Each structure stands twice: as structure tokens, then as C-alpha cells.
Amino acid sequence: GKWIKRRGLGNANTLIGFTGNIDPALLAYAKETGLVTVADQYITPFDIQVQEDDLQHEKFPGWSNAPRISAEPGWRTWESDSWRWTDHHTCASEYVREGMLKMGVAAARISVMPYPIDSSTFGFVERSGRKRALKVGFVGAVGLRKGAPYFLEVAKRFSRQRVEFVMVGPIQLSPGVVGEFRRHVELVGGVPRSDILRYLHDFDILFFPTTCEGSAGSVMEAMATGLPIVTSP
């Protein structure tokens, strides 16, 4: 923010950024300079994230090895300071919009604008006629926020000979829980982004039981390939 102020805003009449990334002081400077300020809320507000995080840790104690959201209280101030100096907000889903309304942001200041993806990269895949077990996949961080316990619970109810469950993404689970997972779910771990399309091609369903989001790109990419989606609101 300080660097941009030194460089100047040129002929700009609008400043746009992401809440949580853009410097609130820069938003204030732009607004005082006469610019329109717009910020995209890429995930539900901080307080709602903390509530959901606390709920999942209460339901599944000892499952996660990821840092707690509540350990970063400075984000609440950063977010509220950004809102103070923002003329208008965009967000990618009704879920985020509802969260912002709960936190007191006026409806007239929020526009829902879904994020775009390059659908030419994730073209339709013909999956009919496959003669093997149904493959249910997931792409994202394998942890509490993305609903890993619910993925496991469903996987336990099916024979691996008939339905295979696969999770692709960095593993944020404690070692004791990982052992239980591997009895029912193939945990691939993190892979290069260039490999994601290969996994989406191989899946027959995307199961994404996330507990807290903005708008997950992996779901839109899966949809672009023609995958049926099972997910939360």
C-alpha cells in the first residue's frame, strides 16, 4: 500500500482488490483521493470462518494439524477496516453474500459475481461405458474446513470393490487419523496443478462436503468436465 501511494494512482478512477489482501490504508487513501473503491470478498467473513472452524474442531477433536483460524485475530480488524473504506463489494457466491449481510454489510453494497475459469482447459469428458468401480473424487486441502470427516464417513458405507474414494490435495490431518482414512480412501496428497485434469477425467463424481467457502474453483473445473457434483451450499 505504501509503495503504491509513493508511485501514485495515475489516471485511475477506481481501486479494486481482494479483502484480506489489499491494504485498508490504501483503500482509505484512494477513497479520500476521490476514487471509487471495490473489494472482492473471496471467502465468508472472518467471524463466520471462526465459528465454523470451532464447530468442526469440537465435533472432531484431534483430527487436524492445520493452524487454527482463531489464532489470527488480526484478520478481523483487517477485514472490518477494509469494509469501512470500500464503496462496493463483490463476492462469488450467495453463501458469502449471506455471511456479509449477517455482519452488517448493506445488501445494496454487495454484488454476486461468480469467478470465471478457462473452460477450454477443462473440456467435457465422456464417462459412460466405464467397466470398473465407480470413482468418487475430491480436489482440495484434505482437512476439517473442506469436510474430510464427512468424506470418510460416506466412504465407510461402500465396498471398495464397488465404489472407490479418492482425495487429491495437501493433507491437513493428524497422523493418527490418516491411518484410519487410508483404510477407506486413497489419499493422493498434493500434486502439480497440471495433473488435476487427469484426476478429474478419472473421477465419475466429485464429492466436496466443504463446511466454509467462497467459491471453490475445483468445483467449477469439475463441472466443466461434465462431472456430477455433490457438495454443500
Residue pairs with C-beta under 8 A, 6 or more apart in sequence:
1 22
1 23
1 25
1 26
1 29
2 23
2 25
4 26
5 26
5 29
9 15
9 30
9 33
9 35
12 35
13 34
13 35
13 36
14 35
14 36
14 37
14 38
15 22
15 26
15 27
15 30
15 35
15 36
15 37
15 38
16 37
16 38
16 39
16 40
17 26
17 27
17 38
17 39
17 40
18 39
18 40
18 42
19 39
19 40
19 41
19 42
19 79
19 82
19 83
19 86
19 89
20 42
20 43
20 75
20 78
20 79
20 82
22 39
22 82
24 78
24 81
24 82
24 84
24 85
27 37
27 39
27 82
27 85
27 86
28 84
28 85
30 37
30 85
31 37
31 85
31 87
36 87
36 88
37 85
37 86
37 87
37 88
38 86
38 87
38 88
38 89
38 90
39 82
39 83
39 86
39 89
39 90
40 89
40 90
40 91
40 92
40 113
41 89
41 90
41 91
41 96
41 100
41 214
42 91
42 92
42 96
42 214
43 49
43 96
43 212
43 213
43 214
44 52
44 95
44 96
44 99
44 100
44 212
44 213
44 214
45 79
45 96
45 99
45 100
45 102
45 103
46 69
46 75
46 76
46 79
47 76
47 103
48 99
48 102
48 103
48 212
49 69
49 212
50 69
50 70
52 145
52 211
52 212
53 68
53 69
53 70
53 144
53 145
53 212
54 70
55 211
56 64
56 144
56 145
56 149
56 211
57 63
57 64
57 68
57 144
59 149
60 144
60 149
62 174
62 176
62 177
63 144
63 148
63 149
63 173
63 174
63 177
64 143
64 144
64 172
64 173
64 174
65 172
65 173
65 174
65 175
66 141
66 143
66 144
66 145
66 172
69 75
83 89
83 105
86 109
87 109
88 109
88 110
88 111
89 100
89 105
89 109
89 110
89 111
90 110
90 111
90 112
90 113
91 97
91 100
91 110
91 111
91 112
91 113
91 214
91 215
92 112
92 113
92 114
92 115
92 214
92 215
93 112
93 114
93 213
93 214
93 215
94 112
94 233
95 213
95 233
96 112
96 213
96 214
96 215
97 110
97 112
100 110
101 107
101 110
114 215
114 220
115 215
115 217
115 220
117 217
117 220
117 221
117 224
119 224
121 197
122 197
122 200
122 221
122 222
122 224
122 225
123 224
123 225
124 224
124 225
124 226
125 200
125 201
125 225
125 226
125 227
126 226
127 204
127 226
130 204
133 160
133 161
133 162
133 163
133 164
134 162
134 163
134 164
134 204
134 205
135 163
135 164
135 166
135 202
135 203
135 204
135 205
136 154
136 155
136 163
136 164
136 165
136 166
136 203
136 204
136 205
136 206
136 207
137 165
137 166
137 167
137 168
137 199
137 200
137 202
137 203
137 204
137 205
137 206
137 207
138 146
138 151
138 165
138 166
138 167
138 168
138 169
138 206
138 207
138 208
139 168
139 169
139 196
139 199
139 200
139 206
139 208
139 218
139 221
139 222
140 146
140 168
140 169
140 208
140 210
140 216
140 218
141 169
141 170
141 172
142 148
142 167
142 169
142 170
142 171
142 172
142 173
142 187
143 171
143 172
143 173
144 172
144 211
145 210
145 211
145 212
146 169
146 208
146 209
146 210
146 211
147 208
147 209
147 210
147 211
147 232
148 167
148 172
148 173
148 181
150 209
151 165
151 167
151 185
151 207
151 209
152 180
152 181
152 184
152 185
154 165
154 207
154 209
155 163
155 165
155 184
155 185
156 184
158 165
160 184
164 186
165 184
165 185
165 186
165 207
166 185
166 186
166 188
166 199
166 202
166 203
167 181
167 185
167 186
167 187
167 188
168 188
168 189
168 191
168 196
168 199
169 188
169 189
169 190
169 191
170 189
170 190
171 178
171 187
171 189
171 190
173 181
178 187
181 187
188 199
191 199
196 218
196 221
197 221
197 225
200 206
200 221
200 222
200 225
200 227
201 225
203 222
203 227
204 227
204 228
205 227
205 228
205 229
205 230
206 218
206 219
206 222
206 227
206 228
206 229
206 230
206 231
207 230
207 231
208 216
208 218
208 219
208 229
208 230
208 231
208 232
209 230
209 231
209 232
210 216
210 231
210 232
211 232
213 232
216 231
219 229
219 231
222 229
223 229
